[in-house]
């Protein structure tokens, strides 16, 4: 998928379903876990995708940005991301020039 296709992440059904205004622009703190983590994590990922949709962020800069977003995250943190949203995230990352194997396992 080309970067051009990312000009409307907010128009995707996954955005409308998962985005929570309560967490808009609020960085997820992995050290302050709560019952509402899933909503907060999904919104943080959607904010990151929205921010990046019009930028030239790709390859190494994309990796740095993603590492900044996910600093301190563990496998259980990533597992809280909605499954459909994880697919969108992988598609975005691959489309921006970072290789991800299609058969990633939980421990990778």
C-alpha positions as CSV (number, residue, x, y, z in Angstrom):
1,X,0.0,0.0,0.0
2,X,1.4,3.4,-0.9
3,X,1.7,6.3,1.5
4,X,-1.0,8.1,-0.5
5,X,-3.6,5.7,0.7
6,X,-3.0,6.9,4.3
7,X,-4.6,10.4,3.8
8,X,-7.8,9.2,5.4
9,X,-7.2,6.9,8.4
10,X,-10.0,8.7,10.2
11,X,-12.4,7.5,7.5
12,X,-11.7,3.9,8.2
13,X,-14.3,2.0,10.2
14,X,-11.7,0.9,12.7
15,X,-11.1,4.5,13.6
16,X,-14.7,5.3,14.4
17,X,-15.1,2.0,16.3
18,X,-12.0,2.3,18.5
19,X,-11.1,6.0,18.9
20,X,-11.9,7.4,22.3
21,X,-11.9,11.2,22.7
22,X,-11.1,10.8,26.4
23,X,-7.6,9.6,25.4
24,X,-7.0,11.9,22.4
25,X,-3.4,13.2,22.5
26,X,-2.8,11.6,25.9
27,X,0.4,9.5,25.9
28,X,-0.1,6.0,27.2
29,X,1.9,5.4,30.4
30,X,2.8,1.7,30.6
31,X,3.7,2.2,34.3
32,X,0.2,3.4,35.1
33,X,-2.0,0.5,34.0
34,X,-5.7,0.6,34.4
35,X,-8.9,-1.3,33.5
36,X,-9.3,1.0,30.4
37,X,-5.8,0.2,29.0
38,X,-7.2,-1.3,25.8
39,X,-9.1,1.9,24.9
40,X,-6.1,4.1,25.7
41,X,-3.7,2.0,23.7
42,X,-5.9,1.8,20.7
43,X,-6.4,5.6,20.7
44,X,-2.7,6.1,21.1
45,X,-2.0,4.0,18.1
46,X,-4.7,5.7,16.1
47,X,-3.3,9.1,17.1
48,X,0.1,8.0,15.9
49,X,-1.3,6.8,12.6
50,X,-3.2,10.0,12.1
51,X,-0.2,12.1,12.9
52,X,1.9,10.1,10.4
53,X,-0.6,9.9,7.6
54,X,0.4,13.2,6.0
55,X,4.1,13.2,7.0
56,X,7.1,11.9,5.1
57,X,7.9,9.7,8.1
58,X,9.2,6.4,6.6
59,X,12.0,3.8,7.0
60,X,14.4,4.9,9.7
61,X,12.4,7.9,10.9
62,X,9.3,5.8,11.1
63,X,11.2,3.2,13.2
64,X,12.4,5.9,15.6
65,X,8.9,7.4,15.9
66,X,7.4,3.9,16.5
67,X,10.0,3.1,19.1
68,X,9.1,6.4,20.8
69,X,5.4,5.5,20.8
70,X,6.0,2.0,22.2
71,X,8.8,2.7,24.6
72,X,8.4,0.3,27.6
73,X,5.6,-1.7,26.0
74,X,5.6,-5.4,26.6
75,X,4.1,-8.3,24.6
76,X,0.9,-8.1,26.8
77,X,0.7,-4.4,26.0
78,X,0.8,-5.1,22.2
79,X,-1.7,-7.8,22.7
80,X,-4.2,-5.2,24.0
81,X,-4.2,-3.5,20.6
82,X,-7.4,-4.5,18.7
83,X,-6.6,-7.3,16.2
84,X,-8.0,-5.3,13.2
85,X,-6.0,-2.3,14.3
86,X,-2.8,-4.4,14.6
87,X,-3.4,-5.4,10.9
88,X,-3.8,-1.7,9.9
89,X,-0.6,-0.9,11.9
90,X,1.4,-3.6,10.2
91,X,0.1,-2.5,6.8
92,X,1.1,1.1,7.5
93,X,4.5,0.2,8.7
94,X,5.2,-2.1,5.7
95,X,3.8,0.6,3.3
96,X,6.3,3.1,4.7
97,X,9.3,0.9,4.0
98,X,9.9,-1.2,7.1
99,X,10.0,-5.0,6.6
100,X,7.9,-7.1,8.9
101,X,7.6,-10.8,8.3
102,X,4.1,-11.9,7.6
103,X,4.3,-14.7,10.1
104,X,5.2,-12.8,13.2
105,X,4.7,-14.7,16.4
106,X,4.0,-13.3,19.9
107,X,7.6,-13.6,20.9
108,X,9.0,-11.6,17.9
